[in-house]
Amino acid sequence: MAKLSSAEDRQEAESAVDSSKGNIIKIEDGHNWIILLEEDFEQGFIHWVLIGDKTTRRVCAGGLEGNGWAVDECDLCSLAKDQYDIKKQAKTDGDKGLVKEYNDKGNQLRANYCAIFKAIKLGTKLKQGKNKKTGKPMKRYVPDIESVQVGKLSLTHAQLKKVFKLIEVDEETGDYPFDFISNGEDLINRPLDFLKKKDDKKLYSELQTITPMKKTIEFEIVEEDIPDISEEFEFTDDLDKIVALYNGEAEAEDEGEYEEQELEVEHKKTEKTGKKTITAKNKTALSSKDAEILDDDEIPF
């Protein structure tokens, strides 16, 4: 298991590249208030294999050392290579349609880096406030602590690097991005605003910034509701079967397959605790247009 405060673990994750089983916390367009429950996180490479109308999740057999491309150790990496080989032949034959088709298939089959944290996602609500400098009214987005989802936060490599940036010192100035954060422990139990939006130059929305609050907040959570992430990247010995299914050489079974959509919406209800009521609400993050984050001293915890 890797740890945020470990420079070695961060370096290993950084060098790995340029979702997971149920109860996934989704980062949606707009402001997403997320709390990391602990420093420890699991990491690995995941293949998402589209078979018919179902997306199957499998851990890359190449491990972290394979960097998501281990054709000798992983049947699914080898399957991805097969698609690229067909693309190369199609390019030689001048068949542009097949070139695109099998390039897309190869890209879809390639393993992607993934880091998983135990986390809480708070709701987001819009609050009217005033600009301290101008005194003019303005809209701000604040965390809603009455709407709480406990689950697994799955981050891509690019997203994880933005988390790392919060605890990395500027080599020239010796300063941290935020004077109240200097290590991984400082991020725990602190609401972090994951802002996801579409750049004008990009086709898709991306995580743009992560902004921490000065204040921390602790939730008393029923132990059984805290997700177990220890087995997220355990290898399975059925990759040859997945290859056969993909190639149409075997019939698919319902057992053991995970639909991507189900992974995103499957949440377990929790119970009342001594401090807060933990619920399974999963409110859509609000848009970031024409709004700013409320200052810490204005957020009513």
Secondary structure, 3 states (H helix, E strand, C coil): CEECCCHHHHHHHHHHCCCCCCCEECCCCEEEEEEECCCEEEEEEEEEEEECCEEEEEECCCCHHHCCCCCCCCHHHHHHHHHHHHHHHHHHHCCHHHHHHHHHHHHHHCCEEEEEEEEEEEEEEEEEEECCCCCCEEEEEEEEEEEEEEEEEEECHHHHHHHHHCCCCCCCCCCCCCCCCCCHHHHECCCEEEEEEECCCCCCEEEEEEEECCCCCCCCCCHHHCCCCCCCCCCCCCHHHHHHHHCCCCCCCCCCCCCHHHHHHCCCCCCECCCCECCCCCCCCCCCCCCEECCHHHCCC
